[in-house]
Amino acid sequence: MTHLHDPSRPRVRRQRVLALSSREQIETRWDTLGIRAAHRCVRGPETGMAMLRGRMGGTGRAFNLGEMTLTRASVVLDDEAPTAGALGHGWVRGRDHRHAELIALVDACAQHEAWARRIDSELIAPLEEALELSRALAAREAAATRVDFFTLVRGE
């Protein structure tokens, strides 16, 4: 089974980073890239529910944990560039239609090799660094509240 953080799978990496980043962060960096691609939605954006599955201890029998709101979108590029007809998909938790459409647009544009290099270096890498910084900060805050329990043994 391939791990979701596998760097040899750039599309999976992009989708993960874009889904975990805020729409505002993506829009700001996307605008600075200057990639303008005419596109149209071929599906959605539409909001629905997805069933979350879990396992006790990560290895037990699977069970239905609950449902989560999910928004998805698919876009196709209309321009006459080498990416014309490229189909992109985006999924995001919650109800943010613009976020899902933006992820799909980035996915479609990343199918053009030159754009993919720029997208990975100027959009995905900084967003990934911001996510890692946020995760590290949350871990430090949680560690500050950690309590270590120990047992004193009596000399009897």
N, C-alpha and C positions, 0 to 999 in steps of 0.2 A: 504494500500500500504506500502511495506517495504522500509525503507529509505536506500539509497545506502551506508551509513556509518555505518550501523547496525553491531556491533561487533559479533552478533550471526551468521553472515553469513561470515565465514572466507574466502571462495573462492572469494566472491564479493570484500571483503576488499583487498585481495592479488592482484586481477586483477586491481583494482583501483590504488593501490600504485605502482605497476609495470608499468602501462601505463603512470602514471604521472612522474615517475623517469626517469632519463637519462639511456641510454644503458650502458654507461661507469660506472655509479654508480652500476648498477645491476651486470655487469660482474665482477667488482672488488670484491664485496661482495660474489657473487656466487662462484668465484674461491677460496676464503678463506674457504667456507663451506666444500669444498672437496667432494661434492656429484658428483660422476661420474656415469652417467646412459646412456647406449647405447640407442640411439633413432633414429628414422627416420621420416621424414616429410610425412604425409599422405595427407595434403592439403597445398599448398602454400610453402613458403610465396608468397602471391600475393597482389598486390596493386590495389585498386579500389576507388570508391567514395561512400560516404554516405550522405544522405540528412539530414540536421539539421533542426529541427522544433523548433519554439519558440511560446511564448504566451505573449501578452502585459500584463505587470504587474503580470505575472505568473498565471493569472486566466482567461485571455481572450481566444478568439477562437484561435486555433492552426493555424500557417502559416508556409510556407517553408521559412526558413531564408537564406539558401544557401547550398552549397556542401562542403564537407571536404574530403581530401585525407586520406585514411585509409588502413593499411596493416594488414593482418590476416595470421595466420599460425596454423596448427594443427599437433601435433607430437604424436607418440605412442612409449612407452618404449619397447625395444627389449630384455633387459636383463632377466636373470632367477630369479631375486629377486622377492619378493612378489608383486612388482609393475609391473611385466611384463604384457604388454597389456594395461597399464593405458594410457588413451587418454587425452591430454592436449590441450588447446586452448589459443591463444593469439591475442589480437587486440591492435593496437597502431596508433595514428594519425601520418600522414606523410608517408614516403616511406622507413623507416628503416627495411629491411627484417630481419636482425639479431636480432633486438629488439623484433619483433613479435615472432620469433622462440624461443628466450630466455624466453619470458613470457610463451609460450606454454610448454616449457620444465619444468619450475618451477611449472606450474600448474599440469603437469603430475606427477612430483616427489612428490608434496604435497599431493597426494592421498594415499601415504604410511604414516601411522600414526606417526612413529618415525621421518621420514624426515619432516613431516608437522610441528611438534613441533620445530625442529631446524630451518626450513625455516621461521616460524613465528617469532621466537625470535632473530635469528641471521641475517636475511635478511630483512624481512618486517618491523619489529619494528624500526631498525635504518633508513631505507629509509623513513618511515612514519615520524619519528622525523625530518629528514632533510627537508622533504616537509613542515612540520609545521613551522620550523624555517624560511624557505624561504618565506612562506606566511606571517608570522609575520613581517619579515624584509620589505617586499613589503608594508604591511599595515602601518608600521611606516613611511616609506618614503612618502607614499601618504598622511598620516596625517600631515606631516610636511609642505605640500603645501596647506593645507586646509585654506580657508578664511571664517570667520564668518561674515555675513552681519547683520546689525541691523538697525533699523529705529529710528531716534531721533524724538520725538514728541515735537512740539512747544507748548508753554504755552498759546495758544490763546483759 
